[in-house]
Every structure is written in structure tokens, then in C-alpha cells.
Amino acid sequence: MVTLTGLLASLMTSLQTSPLCVRAAVLETREFSPEQFFCKLRADLQSGKTLQVRVYYNRGHVDYAYQVFTDVPLLRWDNKEEFPKLATYPHHHHDDQGNVRESPLTGVPERDLKIVLGELQRLFE
């Protein structure tokens, strides 16, 4: 079973061990029950940008958003149900040009964050 404590530990480990991240912190947590919780983390990246991770877990269902920004949003991966025509619906990616594309994310935060960090490493090289 996914727990808030376990999820936070996994996400923080991924951020803290990534060569992209200078520093990472948990900004907010809310536990409504053992099966329903929310967390928000933020990481300062070596590129001068910031990565914010938001996860809402509710009895096995996960809503998420991974956003890279400076003073404005630059990139975002999320699963808000807005683009039903995409093959990966509801998972999608907003690029830095404002385009919305398919996403390799699946709603498993421990796996998805590693994919996002890999994509960012490729983009920032």
C-alpha cells in the first residue's frame, strides 16, 4: 500500500540523488486518511529553473503535475482530464512552446519522477 511517508521518501531520494538538483524540499503535505493524501515538493535545478512535484493520492488513484518554471511556467506533465484525443489520455505534456503532446507518464509517481528527471537532463544538456 502506498503511504504518504513512503511516497515522500521515494520522491525526495530521486530528487536528492539527481545530478540536476541543487536542493529539494517538501513544501506541503496533507493526510486526509491513510488512503488519501497530498504532497508538494520543490527542487532547485542546476539550470536555474525550479521543478515542482504535486501528487494527490486517493485510494489508488493518482492526480499529478510535474512543472518546470522560472518566473513563468515552462514545461509541465500532468493527468488533468483535458485532452481526450491524445493516445495517452489523460497523461500529457505541455512543452515550452505551449504545445500539448502525449506523455510517457502513467501515474506511478516513483517511476514518473525518474522519467521527468531523465527528460530534463536530456533537454538541459
ABEGO torsion letter per residue (X at the ends): XBBAAAAAAAAAAAAAABAABABBBBABBBBABAABBBBBBBBBBAAGBBBBBBBBBBGGBBBBBBBBBBABBABBBBABBABAABAAOABBBBBAAGBBBBBABAGBAAAAAAAAAAAAAAAAX
